[in-house]
Amino acid sequence: MVPEINYWAVILATLSSMIVGSIWYTPKVFGNYWMKMSGSKPSGKTSDAVIPIVVTLLVSFITAWVLAGAAYIAWDFYGGNFLVNAIVTALMLWAGFTAARFVTHDAFDQRPGGLTILNISHELVTVVIMAIIIGVWPA
């Protein structure tokens, strides 16, 4: 079976991740805390952000595409409401892959626990919003 995917929803979900990240990591929200805890220092040159933004856009597209496919498979298997399946699928994938991997890597990197919580929380908000977009606009 090949999952049916609404690529317009995937594109909107991709863009939503950029919006969430832009708000989440702005200095007035969590940006100053993130910079302090991660030891990041802004260079002051906007050109330094181009490659990370392009990479984020690409991996966000992959995340949204995989989420859309997984949500369709879950919906096809379990039936029921597509939106609910998309959100539950996002939560399960986030817990099993994203949060668990962040915790493992951050423990070995000896990163502060607050930084780990901040980053996995950001990922949770990102994938839930992606799931809502994908869920309300199925293929």
N, C-alpha and C positions, 0 to 999 in steps of 0.2 A: 504494500500500500504506500502510495506517495501522498503525504499530507497536502491538503489544499491550503494555500497561503494567500492572504490578501496583502499584496506588496505595498499598497498605499498605506495600510495600517502599519506595516513594518517600517516604512519610511517615517510616518508620523511618530511612531514609538521611538525610533532612532533620534529624531529631533527632540522629543520630550526628554531624553536622557541628557542631551546637551543643555537644555533649559534647567533641569533639576540640578545638574552639576554646577552650572553658572550661578544659581541661587545658593546652593548648599555651601559652596566654597568661597563665596564672596566674603570679604573681611568683616562685614557687619553681621554675618550669620556665623559660619564656622571656620572661615578662612584664616583668621588670625590664630585661632587655636590649632588648626591643622598645620600651619607653617611652624608654629612653636614646637609642637609635638613631633613633627616629622623632621625638623631641622632644616627646612627649606628656606631659602632666601631668594626673594624675587630679584632678577637681574635688572629690571626696569626697562628691558627691551621687549617690545611686543613681538618681535620676530622669533624670540626664544619659545613662544607659545605655539607657533604654527605646527610643528611636527607633533607635539603631544595632542593638539586639537584634532589633527587629521587622523592620528592613531585612534583616539577616542571615538571619533565618528565611525571609523571602520569597525572597531570591535563592538560598538553599540549596535551597528547594523547587524552584525553576526548574532549578537545576543537577542535582538528582537526577532530575527529570522528563526533562530532555534526555538525561542519561546513560542512563536506562532505555530511552528511545526509540532512541537511537543503538546501544545494546548489542543491542536486539532486531533492528534493521536489520542489524547486523554478523553476528549469529547466523543470521538468515534468509539472508543472502548467502553466508557462509562455511561455515555448518553447524558441527558439532562441539559442544563443551561450552559451555553458556550462561555458566557462571561464568568460564571462561577468556576468552570473547569479551567479557564485561563488564569484566574487569580490563584486557585489552589495549586495549579502546576507551577506558577511563578514562585509561590512560597516554598514548595517542595524543592525546586531546583536551587533557589537561593540558599535554603538551609543546608542542603546536601552537598552543594558544590561551592558556592560563593562563600558563605559564612564559615563553613567548616575549613575551607582552604585558607581563608584569611587568618583565622585563629591559629592554624598550624604554622603557617609561614611567619606570622608576627611573633609567635612564641619562640621560634628558633632564631629570628632576627632580633629578639629581645626588644621589640617595640613596646611602647607604653600601652597598657590596656585601654586607656581612654581613646587612643588613636585607632586601635582596632575596632572598638565599639562605634566610633564616629564613621569609619569607612564602611563597615558592614551595614550600618544603619542607612548610609547613603545608598548603598547597593539595594537594600530592601525597598526603600522609597522608589528608586529608579525602576526596578523590575515590577513592582506593583502598579505603577503608573503605566508602564509598557503593557502589562497584562490587561489593564482596564481599556486601553486604546484598542488592543488586539481583540479583546473580548466583546466590545460593543460593535466591532466592525469585522465580523468573521468573513471568511472567503465565500 
